[in-house]
């Protein structure tokens, strides 16, 4: 910046009593000219550069009230990834008085470094040398950060009202969100917890907090922000605009994990359908292009907007998936009806995600179902036969794990699993005995079973992973647990004799057999009534 340019800018700003600013590239060419009021300038809408690179622009503008760089200036410097920002204070004669400059710095806690103010004509560091230093620092910081991250870098954000804190502690909820991130292959860098009486309707955590997060995200080279709640579409769009980051909520994160883990045709279709239903309500006019009207030459009227076309296509695909799933559901019902006629009891393993359900199934039936130490490793229901010594057998089913506050979109993705559970004669509630949040997760599973109308099916508690507990802890748990609870280690094969003995007694005692038969008959009658009602409805529609 030459002294002549600074003087012309200051004189013109003084004459019109307004701040004037320019965005110049590294060759000194002017990219934008901005005129504001006496307190601020207004930078045009720029696509905010992420952490990948600097924008290669510097902001130079005047200050009429002799103030140094403002918070707004430093915010623009950080979030817009400018090389530098300089404020020229103007004296009473309209001449430049001081130059206040700041530059981005990856090593600074604030993300920027302030220079000492200088007077016109005072010697300053060459701009090309300064830019070379900034680029080198950011390159070194980026290489170091990306090498250690191993996946997209995310901020975890949680807002908790008094009502939410009564149900669950924030730390517990954020721990689970962090585990979900690792399962999805996301690197959770930092977590932010805010307690408020109610969520901000526009940005959830408030505009001031969003601004702080935006600045910090640039400094930490964050790729996305994950909220520990379901966001309204308008909130997600607003926060994304403010931060220039990808914004996802808890439901989206779980749906993404489901999509990664679904392996059967049925499971993949159900997850895709759940994702489309979730997306349908979140299609919005996020930019000017979405509001432009389309229509061929000679078309009457304005035609459809791009938004309407997007919604129509989503609805059409939902219809196709629902039709295909209906066909697959008919096959499942046929298989279940054959199984019910055989009179073989059905036992399903339920429990919180990552409690060891698949490992338990493998150990009991000598199977090789995928069992990993991560959330939702098993999504598709798996059934195996389990034989007892006295020529008795049962069907043992492994199901997808439950999780706290299961969203409606995800309940629909559980459809195949829920159908299996509804036909069960006994539920094995697999519990991670070594989990410090064990009791809370037991209540969560029982609440979900109640919500799904499965609370009338007998439940046997199976405390798994006892090999990870000390003798004193194990003794306390055995005293506190309900009668008939079983304590096992699926990984080491401990406690299976007691488990099989109780399962056999529950399923094959005379009283239980009678109850099981009555239950199957009741289900058959209920299905017949539903079919009759459906036929009558179709006849009424045909007459109408």
Secondary structure, 3 states (H helix, E strand, C coil): CCHHHHHHHHHHHHHHCCCEEEEEECCCCEEEEEECCCCCCCCCCCCCCCCCCCCCEEEEEEECCCCCCCHHHHHHHHHCCCCEEEEEEECCCCCEEEEEEEEECCCCCCCEEECCCECCCCCCCCHHHHHHHHHHHHHHHHHHHHHHHCCCEEEEEEEECHHHHHHCCHHHHHHHHHHHHHHHCCEEEEEEEEECCCCECCCECCHHHHHHHHHHHHHCCCCEEEECCCCCHHHHHHHHHHHCCEEEEHHHHHHHHHHHHCCCHHHHHHHHHHHHHHHHCCCCCCCHHHHCECCCCCCCCCCCEHHHHHHHHHHHHHHHHHHHHHHHHHHHHHHHHHHHHHCCEEEEEEEECCCCHHHHHHHHHCCCCCCCCCCCCCCCCEEEEEEECCCEEEEEEECCCECCCCCHHHHHHCHHHHHHHHCCCEEEEEEECCCCCHHHHHHHHHHHHHHCCCCCCCEEEEEECHHHCCHHHHHHHHHHCCCCCEECECCCCECHHHHHHHHHHHHHCHHHHHHHHHHHHHHHHHHHHHHHHHHHHHHHHHHC
